[in-house]
Amino acid sequence: MPFYRASELFTLRPVPPTLGKPAWMNLRAVPRAPWAGEPEALRGPGIYGMFHDDRLVYVGLYAGKAERPFGGSVLERWEKHVTYQTLRSPYVTFARRHLKHLHALAAAEPNGPIETIVAMLALNGDESPLLQRKGGSCTFAKAQLAAAHWDVFGPGNEATMLDHLGFTYLQFPRDLAASVLPEPGQRPSAWVKKHWLAPIERDLIAAFMPPCNDGTEPGDAPTVDPVAFEERLARLLADRPAPAVEDLAGESEADDETDGDEEALRAEPTAAPNEREALLDDLARLCPGALEIYYTDVPDLRIRPRSHTRVLLNVFAHGGGLACRTKASVAACRALGFDAHDAPAGKSMSAAFPIDLSRHSAADLFAVAGAALPGD
């Protein structure tokens, strides 16, 4: 099982910070060219370990795409980890239940990154962009680890910080795919996650107590290197019998490093799930630096400028597909090729339209967002 140094997989790109968040939350991880798309070695579901200076700090799973569990790339998870867990992503948010612990850590370590986060939370209250009503992209334990190594992850260290992070990945055996996937109409990735991946993930967390997983403390974690992790993981996977198939309709795919309810929106039934996945992926990949994307528990995707909190448009599930509401005018939307009409009253938006997944692209939606910018 190879060990992947994060600096071999990704480059870091600066992006404009979000209003109401620290200026140093300004990095995005981008896969290097050899790892773009769905590389064979990292494709489909499996279990992984994340390491800081070759010490295990986090155990996670990747269940593939919602409707294609043996597709996708685990880099979709890792590219978030290397900026979310280091507090450097503009999408870092916290659930309210972590605030008490953040306050305590800020008091214990004044003049550190946590003190800055706590001060900005206090300044903006319930409206803070650092606060997520449901879930959150970061946790107290992850923030604690980042703060303890701020000399590695803090601003000014961008050229070397990825050298301190690494991953190992064990793929789910693909030769078992035909025997384990559920019947049509069931959620394949949810089935694989619940019956194959989650039990192994729990066993590994219980055995190794990684400091960034929920329910563990930094002082509890033994020193586990990639070799020890690989040996335990391979043994657990080999010893696990194939479970019986059952219906998992409605099974949640969200985890604590998914922005809002991203997976809930991805899993909404549509007539063209692959096209929906591609559009949402392209929105994240092609987002202009002046804009940012985030998800809410509606569930929906929203696009707003980094310079203020006015939402320019949101994308949501509707009628077996996706639809959009926007502050752009009906006329502007129609000029851009959308069959737009007046938005429903009370939605604080001007126009609404269905998204034709066979012909509308991420670029089209960003054009609508541009037309919705103040002054246009």
Disulfide bonds with the S-S distance in Angstrom:
none
